[in-house]
Amino acid sequence: MKEIYTALLEAKKEIGKATKNATNPHFKNKYVDINALIETVEPVLLSKGLLLLQPIENGRQYTRIIHAESSQMIESFIELPTVGTPQGIGSAITYYRRYTLQSILSMQAEDDDGNKASVPPAKVKQIVNDSQFEKAILKYETDKDYFTRLGEAMTFTPQQQLEINEILGL
């Protein structure tokens, strides 16, 4: 595994941080989208002889980095949701591709707001439970800003966030 680790070390020295370039229109938070992330890492990986693949196999989203010369590989994966619409599952795939890639490379996201570093950390928010989430979906039909207000007070699970994105057509 020496060859892939050496190549990854050299790549990580050049990759740096990915810049948050997209905004969730509903929650107004910034994030690094999958295209910007790949644009940041893939040229460096390729220059070091490393191939990035992100296949779906057996209900899992994989991120694999392969050292072309030695065929050595590292990988990360996460289980995909088993329920939902094709659009919701597509959102999950994109979301998981982004997070497995950031995870396997231990990447940090560069915050475009330097003032956030000087603000004391916020209190930990309570997670929305299933009953609250079902009520939120019903409430959304008559109050289109309800998810935003609830998201300011509480935290959605990743699966809930995927469902919200599907409802909102994101």
N, C-alpha and C positions, 0 to 999 in steps of 0.2 A: 504493500500500500504506500510505500515511500514515494513513488512517482506522482500519484494523485495528490498526496498531501503537500508535496513540494510545489506542485503547480497551483494548488489552491492557496497556499501561503503567498505565492507571488501575485496571484489574482487579487486576493483580499487587500494586499498593500496598495493596489491601484483602484479598486472599486469605490471605496469611501461610502458615503451615505447617499441614499436616494432622497430626492426632494419631493415633498408632498405637493402634488400638482393637480389634484382633483378635489372637488367639494361635493359631499353628499347633499343634494338639494333639500332634503327633508330635515336633516339634523344639523346642517351647516358645518359639520366637521370636515377637516381636510385629511386626505390620505394619498398614498402613492398608488396610482392605478397600475394594473398589470403591464400595460404597454410601456409606461415610463420605467417600470422596474426592469423589464427585459432590455430596454434600450440602455439602461445603466450598466447591467451586468454582462450581457451576452458578448459584446465586442471584446471585453477584457478576458472573459472565459475562453473565447475562441483564440485569442492571441496567445494563450498559454496551453493550447492544445486540448481544451476541455469542451465537451459537448453537453449542452443543456437539453434535456428531454422532459416533458411533462405528460406522460400517458395516463389514461384511465384504464385500470385493470381490476377485475373482480370487485367492483363497487368502491374502489379507492382511487383517489387522486394522488399520483406520484410525482415527485420532482427528483430527477436523477441527473447527476453530473458524472460524466464518463471521461476518463483520461484516454484519448484516442489511441495513443501509441501503446499503452500497456493494457488497455481494456479494464483497468481498475475503475470501480464505481462507488459512489456514495449515494444514498437515497433517503428521502423522507416521504411519508405518506399520511393521509388522513382519510377516514371513512366518509363517503358521500352520503347525504340524506337519502333515505329509501322512499320517502313520500314527497309529493308536491307535483306541481305542473312542470312541463319541460322548461319553461322560462325560469321557474324557481330553482330547478336543478342546475340550469345553465349558470345562474347567478352564483350558486354554491361552488360550481367548478371554478369560475373565475376567482372568487373569493379565496378558495383553498389553494389555487395555483399561486396566488400572490403570497399567502402566508406560509406555505411550505417552502417557497423559494427564499423568502426573507429569513425563515428559520434555518434552513440548511446552510446558509451563508452567514448566519448571525448578524444580519444587517440591521443597522439603525436607520430610522427615518429622520431626515433633517427637518426640524420644525421651522417653518417660515416666519414664525412670530417669536422673536427673541424675548418679548415681554413675558411670555408664558413661563420662562425659566425663573423669573423673579417673583412670581405669584406663589403663595403658599399652596401646597397640595389641597385639593378639595376633599371633603368628607367622602368616604366610600358610600356609594349609592346602593340601596337595596335592589335585588334582582326581581324583575317582574315575574310573578308565578303564573302557572297555566290559567288559573281562574281569572286573574287580573288581565291577562293577555286576551282571553276570549271576550271579556267585557270591553276591552279597548277596541277590538275589531268591530264589535257592534256599535260602540260609541262613534267610531270613525265615520260610519255611514251618515251621521248627522252633524259631525264636527270634524272637518278635514284637518284641523290643527291639533287634534287630540294626541296623535302619536308624538308630535314634537314636544308638547307640554309634558306628557308622561315620560319621555326620554330625558327631559331636563331634570326630573325629580328622581327617576329610577333608571336602572340599567336593563337593557334587553339582552337575552341570551343570543348567541350567534344564530341559532335556528329561528328565533323570533325575528331577528333582524332580516334574515333571508325572506321570511314570510311577509314582513312589512315592505321590503323592496319589491316583492312580487305584487302585492296589493297596489303599490304606488306605480308599478310599471317601470321600475328601474332595472 
